[in-house]
Amino acid sequence: MTFSRRSMMRGMVGGAAVCVGIPTLDMFLDVNGQTFADTGAKVPVRFGTYFWGLGLTDTPDGGSRWVPKTKGKGWEITPELESLKPVKDKVSVFSGFRVNGDGRPNAVHWSGHAAILSGVAPSRGGQMDAPSFDTQIADALGVGTRFRSIECSANGKTVSYSTRTGKSFATPEASPIALYTRLFGQGFQDPNSPNWSPDASIMLKQSVLSGVAEQRRALLARVGSTDRVKLDQYFTSLREMENQLDIQLQRPAKAEACLIPTRPDEKPRAHSVDVINANSKAMARLLAMGMACNQTKVFNFVHTPGQSETYIAGDSKIYHQYTHDEPTDPKLGYQPNSSKLAGLVMQAFGDFLVEMDSIKEGDGTLLDNMAVLAFSDTGYAKIHSLENIPMLIAGGAGGRHKGGYHIASAGEPVTRVSLTAQQLAGAPVGEFGAGAMKTSRPITEIMA
């Protein structure tokens, strides 16, 4: 019998036919393990952003609980990056980068991540002065997937920082069940199922949307600039729906790493850090399998918003309050409770990456075939600092990222890291940002 990466092992159990997929074996890949030998198609690269609020712990004397002392290759584990130890060699750490405001005031708990994502220091809180760059990556990578991007919020609130307009933001899935339903509920097609036929109801929906395409174009030509912005947002959602329908009318390609997960149990929603971390881990597992099943190649994940209300169970103070009110311990030289919470929050990111790394794909893992830009809204949260904002890039990006580096800057713009992440994802971009944050200099030390 001849086997290929699309083969299924078939048999009978108790009189019923069963079939089992075959994982991605070396025999199905080229000599480099990066493309499928039968088609020449590359193992796809995915991209994601991961956000957590309130930065990490700096100290008044210029020290840090998260910045490694070693620069360049081989950074050492620090107290607040302890959770990254299992995947340390696949993570690059960036310290000392800052937001250059071009004279604009610091919109607290907003300017940091808005500048990282849009390349522009925002003129006011709650909005960005340019689209978030993840939308451009989604447009480039998301063709051929059911969802151009998936947004997730692990803290129970519908918080997302992905925007095409700067004023309206994508709506995230705010619980494991909601994420499961989005990825594997109605409309999901098992890529490894031997039985497939187009759904008549989908064909009808597609024809209805196609039937009004001419009127959509005519309406856009007649309205003013303000209405055109509103219609662009509305029609963008329609185009995404059309994209999903088109994909659902095509037989999905096999996805050897795809194993449809079971529906998760209903989980509590609370701001207790143990609850948020449990939800985050469950959602990471679902998101990882959603990518392995070719449902999306791009995601935006929010662990906690900028003004985080996270707390340790049994404690009367929330994280945000601690960062401002807690005095620096004179012996330790830092805020002990704030640092403890920072470590617990980062535990979720470590667990997130481990989930991505647990799925075997090609000659590596799902994490090896993705680039994840992780960042926060502030450096030293006690003073809402826009200096030394924690930023990390994780994953191999399909061989483009040389992980395990610590890149220390002396105040260069955060957009250098953003541009690097975009190029690692394969986006055709040569420069990013505006004003004092405009740059065409990616961080080449970590680029293969």
Phi, psi and omega in degrees: 000137178266133180248146171225175180295346179261000183293152174237139174271125187240151179193191180232136175228117180059034180084358180252141179286138177229153176218144183228131179287163178252133180293172180287103181267160178302327182296341180270352187250165175286181186295338179269353179072017186247347177226156177279127187296329185282335182237342185079003181286134179286148168299126189292148173266136177248163179220144177209158170247148179225123184239141169223151184271155170077020170060210174227181192269113166262168180240153183303333182271010179093002177278185183202148174267358182231336184283122177294149176282326180286133176254149182085209184290141172083045178294148182268151178294133177250165186306318185269359173248017182303324184292346181273359185306317182297336183236021187309318184287355178252011184235133170251138184250136180238121180237158175083000178277151186217166173268124173266113190279354182052037178085355179279145182290157177284109173279100191300142182060025179215314187303323185299299184285333176297319179291320179299319185276325185258340183084005184227132172295123188290150179281341178203161178289151175087357177213162177244153183267009176198163178297154172285138190293342179299332180292326178290323176295320179298320179294327182279318185267336192281353179297130179092359174248158183294323179237127177297324173204159177236131178252138182226145176224112188276353187263008178087351178258151180274074182251126175216149178243016177272124184213142174262342184245342185090345183244325177248143188238151181299150179267120183271163169277127191251015176202158177303320180295318179298319179292318177301314181297320180296315186277319190238008178274216183304132180098346179287137175240124179294115183293344181258005180287135178285345182252121180210139172206148181296143181276124182298325181292328178290319178300323179293314179300320180296318181293325179296314180294321178294329183291340181253009183299318182295318178296325178299314179296320181294320180295318179300326183287343187258344187268164176282179186296321181295314179293330180296322177298315180297317180292323178301317179297316182294314182290334175299318178295324177293320179296323177295322177295318178298321179299316179298318180295318178301316181294322181289346177266004177245142178296125183291147176290150178300146177224096191298331181276357185282119173231112186296121183286161174281154179296128182288157174288157173296129182246151180294153174245119180202166181266005173298133188297330179291324177291314180299318181294323177295317177295320180299316181294318179296320180289326177298319180296318179293317181296318179301315180288330175299322177286321177296332179268012175063031177277330177203162174239358185225140178215160173227119188241126177248116177284305176216146179290172184304311180269069191294136175258014181301143178213162174272132183308129180093351180266148183269349182250144176269164183305313182301318180294320179299317184300329181267321189267333187288127177286157175285127179293123186296331179277317182283325181087011178208175179275107189294318181289322176298318180293322178298315178295321178300318178296321178292321177296318180288340175300323179296321179291320175300315178297322179301312182292323178297321176300316180295326183280349183276347182265116181285137183205124184061222178267012180219227182227172175303320179298325178294337182254026177216162172237126180242119175264115179250140185197170179234190184260346188208162172271266177277104189296333183301327181242014181055043184293141173257010174260150176056043176291127180297129177220140179220148170239126182239152177100159183275348181052039178066029179098358182275336185257125172266098184285175176088018180254149166245116179256113182258126181249160176247051175099017176289159185290146179299339182295339175297321178290319178299315179297319178299315180298319180297317181289326175296327178285349180093011180289139180279073183230133181254339177212162184208145175099177181217158178061224182292347181258004178290132181213148171237020185247092173291166181271090190290341181302331184258005185257127181282000000 
